[in-house]
Amino acid sequence: MRVKTADPFYFFLLIHFAFLFFFSCKDSSAPPPPLLTPVKISPLTNDSVEKLKTKLNVRKKRQELASLFEAKFKHAGFNGNVLIAQQGIIIYKGSFGLADFKTKDSLTIGSAFQLGSSSKPLTAMALILLHEKGLLNYTQTIDEFFPKFPYKGITIKQLLTHRSGLPNYMYFCDSLYCCPDKPMSNDDLLSLMCEKKPPPYALPNKKFEYCNTNYSLLVNIVEKVSGRKFGAFMKEELFEPLGMVHTWISDRDSNGLHKNKTTGHKANKKHYDDDYLDGILGDKNIFTTVDDLFLFDQALYNGKLIKKESLDEAFTGASKEHPGKRNYGYGWRMIEEKNGEKIIYHNGWWHGYNNVFYRRLKDKTTIIILSNKITYGIYRVDDVLSILDGTPSSSAGVVDEDK
């Protein structure tokens, strides 16, 4: 019997098989769609900018900050870039010194610096984004993702808040890693821990213990859940949506592609040699500029990056057993005042770089100091705050150094 081509049933079958053929030919290896759409930071109008500049007394503060950092450069050994802002208004930006003391190349405001532990807020953001999309839960344990992991019952939240009890890889790897002439990857570290089982510091959730291993393992989880390498995930889901075009995850293959990359120096201006720990990501190894880091800072304020309740949770301290007002959330250190005000910050130190990323929430004050020559004095920001506030300096501006 001849089938009529106009028969609706057979027309449906034709469309159905065409649909199946089309999708069977699609590249199954194509990356998943981005979690985020580009985040637009709403600019202030010219009138509101000028009014706010007048209210903040920007001209006077800018002059005083310029004098302060010029003195730090000339007399205190500071070498790096600075961005200071209030209420979304950049009060002061400056660049001081050399990108490389050997070649004598000068820093520019677009120079990129290794963040060291100031990378942790950005790594934590990857987990928050995945959590908001329902792709992971903070109560999931490491061994759910990696069944051979020998330390049972450690949750993602405990990794984020340094309550895992795990040993710090920076201290046990020297005696356990077999190939010190080869950069160690996060997968290498995970395998090493599964095989050698270095003893933990404490039981899970027993106490707060700052530990870089936690943030290395978070990278393994991001890669497992997303199906992408960490560098690709961060570029596609965070850096590009925020317009952070001069920010990247460091590795020896990609670093040479970035002409604005600086070199880290010891206090005596000598280069730091690469070593095998340079390959570990998550706890360090993000390069960025002061302007790009400011974009991340502003995205946290405008509420378009993550939900307010997610940010509030990230800014909730989890080290309550420690006396005093210092605490740690999801990738952030914090100072909690009795009146409820919070300072949210994270500093960094690694191989000739040390940095300050300081955020005072009550008036949206941001202090970003990126240095490529070790200068421990940058961790004191009380002199900057005294200019911004028009008050004498105090020890309230002393923040922890982080490695």
Buried (B, 14 or more C-beta within 10 A) or exposed (E): EEEEEEEEEEEEEEEEEEEEEEEEEEEEEEEEEBBBEEBEBEEBEEEEBEEBBEEBEBEEBBEBBBEBBEEBBEEEBBBBBBBBBBBBBBBBBBBBBBBBBEEEEEBEEBBBBBBBBBBBBBBBBBBBBBBBEEBBEBEBBBBBBBEEBBBEEBBBBBBBBBBBBBBBBBEBBEEBBEEEEEBBBBEBBBEBBBEEEBEBBBEBBBEBBBBBBBBBBBBBBBBEBBEBBBBBBBBBBBBBBBBBEBBBBBBEEEBEEBEBBBBBBEEEBEBBEEEBBBBBBBBBBBBBBBBBBBBBBBBBBEEBBBEEEBBEBBBBBBBEEEEEEBBBBBBBBBBBEEEEEBBBBBBBBBBBBBBBBBBBBEEBBBBBBBBBBBBEEBBBBBBBBBBBBEEEBEEEBEBEBBB
